[in-house]
Amino acid sequence: MLSFVFRRFISMIVTLWLIITVTFFLMHAVPGSPFEKEGKALNETVAQNLNAYYNLDKPLFVQYGLYLQKLVQFDLGPSTANSADTVNKMIARGFPVSFQLGLIAVLFAIISGVGLGVIAALRHNRLIDYAAMIIAVLGISIPSFVVAPLLIKYLAVEWKLLPTATWGSWQHVVMPALALAFGPIAIIARLTRTNMLEVLTQEYIETAKAKGLKPATIVIKHALRNAILPVVTLLGALIANVLTGSFVIEKIFAIPGMGKYFVAGIINRDYSVIMGTTVFYSALLIFLMFVVDVLYGIIDPRIKLHRKESEG
Amino acid sequence: MIVSDDLFIPMRKDNLNSEAIVRPQLTFWQGAWQRLKGNKLALMGLVIIIVLGVMATIGPMISGHEYSKQSIIMKNKAPSGTYWFGTDDFGRDVFTRVWYGARISLFVGFMAALIDFFIGVLYGGIAGYMGGRVDNIMMRFVDILYGLPYLLVVILLMVVMGPGLGTIIIALSATGWIGMARTVRGQVLQMKNSEYVLAAKTMGAKPFYIIRKHLLPNTIGIIIVYVTLSVPSAIFGEAFLSFLGLGVQAPMASWGVMANDGLSTILSGHWWRLFFPAFFISLTMLAFNVLGDGLRDAFDPKARR
């Protein structure tokens, strides 16, 4: 177990380093200077000072070394579009909001997705099963940026139940979290249903029934614990989905989260912000995948914590 | 016990035919098609895709309007006899633009799926067939890419390469082939060690023959399903990029660009500007998804549930 965690940790660091390197050289492969805007040439001295401030006057590998050196100290550098702001400050401002929204969306997706899947499996081929599967197909087909305007149109504009946009109270969280969770709910519900159907036909469930256990105990303690494993495997991808999906949702609902800074960074061609966000989110995601892998061993003690060869 | 002669009458000739195969033999494709035909939902998906394809081809021509022609007096008109889906804030015909956008969105979807197919099958096939160290190194690289939030990578590539139709396809395929490679590799690895491949090897079949005659036909079902499902994900990716302002540039339009432009209409009430592109994105995704599910059942009847 410990050696697995250690090996997994090392590969995590290597992956992260690769991402940082590729991101760095990709961003520096962009032609032109980040300070030239729409053909407006800068004053010679101003340009020189700016280049010196952002270390752009040094050779590429020196810049790379300096960037890494700062990264180790968790410093993502200043914004190229606005020298008074740093990427760290933007993350400090935006990320808590995105994190809150993402966490609520992920929790909501897991709870309702698993719930829907279990109910559908228990009522296999009945009305509620079909209804759940229709929801699942719609959830996979309808993009979040279509769900979001629909929610605003009905819940906020027509029926005036919730505030249309921005951030603040709990009412503000409901619609973006719902829009963000809609797709993941569908994916989780489908997966849970398939696995539940498989697990429910197994002999140990029969045994549990024969022993006279309560149906609720059988479902929760015996069936679900096995059926939920593939959902845990999916968690990493799911979180990535929610994190990036949140860029668009934050834009639609005018939420001051990471997405706002990232989209502004794209529009202003603010390279250090784009780079910093990519590195930060990748690091976060790789770390979460690591946690999920370790969790997996705790939920299912049978799993040998080596590389799973059979898993394509 | 009396053994009489009548116990030794030869068996009647016609019983010898009992081994004959009377029902028509189905090839792999015929069997799959027959199972797919039985699946109404999947057939509906296929029909929708064909209709969308036809409309994308002829749609922009039958309305009598130009997709990029602006007209200030005609702006934000509701759907009517002349403007079937209404007009947008520049007075452009939404019907023409929806089908023009369909061309772009479907083109991006199919091209990205095609590139994913070539790279993914080649990469996964080689890794799976070679096995051992080659497989280990190739798959370690894929694992690293797989762990990344793919849309972030796509956005990064788009920023570096600049917006445009070609770069969207390149950026989407740069990450899209990974899933395909993993699937193909898993399948090839599993089949490579099966008895019938061993039998073929024992009889002296060459590697290329084994790949062509044994490995490929047994993987093709999964590959087709995967390609079908990667079309909607590429269309979604393109729409997502358009939402962030990295999509195709005006006056070109894709469904994502149009939906993004139409967002402001939630409050103004010009619902048609958002509704039609959003509806067709969802319909396309739905059609490809149900077709993909149907194909999966058709190619792999054992896995059906």
Contacts between the chains, C-beta under 8 A, distances in Angstrom:
chain1	res1	chain2	res2	distance
A	15	B	144	5.0
A	15	B	147	6.2
A	18	B	144	6.1
A	19	B	148	6.7
A	23	B	156	6.5
A	26	B	156	6.1
A	26	B	157	7.5
A	26	B	160	5.2
A	27	B	156	7.7
A	27	B	159	7.9
A	27	B	160	7.0
A	29	B	160	6.2
A	30	B	159	7.4
A	30	B	160	5.4
A	137	B	286	6.8
A	137	B	289	6.5
A	137	B	290	6.6
A	138	B	286	7.5
A	140	B	285	7.3
A	140	B	289	5.5
A	141	B	232	7.7
A	141	B	282	5.4
A	141	B	283	8.0
A	141	B	285	4.1
A	141	B	286	3.8
A	141	B	289	5.6
A	142	B	282	4.6
A	142	B	285	7.2
A	142	B	286	7.9
A	143	B	236	5.7
A	143	B	239	6.3
A	143	B	240	7.6
A	143	B	281	6.2
A	143	B	282	7.1
A	143	B	285	7.1
A	145	B	239	7.2
A	145	B	240	7.6
A	145	B	243	5.7
A	145	B	259	6.5
A	145	B	260	7.8
A	146	B	259	6.9
A	146	B	278	4.3
A	146	B	281	6.6
A	146	B	282	5.9
A	149	B	263	6.2
A	149	B	266	5.1
A	149	B	274	6.0
A	149	B	278	7.3
A	152	B	266	5.3
A	153	B	266	5.3
A	157	B	266	6.6
A	157	B	267	6.8
A	194	B	305	6.2
A	197	B	305	6.1
A	198	B	305	7.9
A	236	B	147	7.3
A	240	B	148	7.8
A	240	B	149	4.1
A	240	B	150	7.5
A	243	B	149	6.2
A	244	B	149	5.2
A	244	B	151	4.1
A	244	B	152	6.0
A	247	B	151	7.9
A	247	B	244	6.5
A	248	B	240	6.3
A	248	B	243	4.9
A	248	B	244	7.0
A	251	B	243	7.0
A	251	B	244	7.5
A	252	B	263	6.5
A	263	B	244	5.7
A	263	B	245	7.4
A	266	B	155	6.9
A	266	B	159	6.2
A	266	B	244	6.0
A	266	B	245	6.5
A	266	B	246	6.6
A	267	B	245	6.0
A	269	B	159	7.2
A	274	B	155	7.6
A	274	B	156	6.8
A	274	B	159	5.8
A	277	B	152	7.7
A	278	B	152	5.2
A	278	B	153	8.0
A	278	B	155	8.0
A	278	B	156	5.7
A	281	B	149	5.9
A	281	B	152	5.9
A	282	B	148	5.9
A	282	B	149	6.8
A	282	B	152	6.9
A	285	B	147	7.0
A	285	B	148	7.3
A	285	B	149	5.6
A	286	B	147	5.8
A	289	B	147	5.6
A	310	B	186	8.0
A	311	B	186	7.4
A	312	B	182	5.4
A	312	B	183	6.0
A	312	B	185	6.4
A	312	B	186	2.2
A	312	B	187	7.1
A	312	B	189	7.6
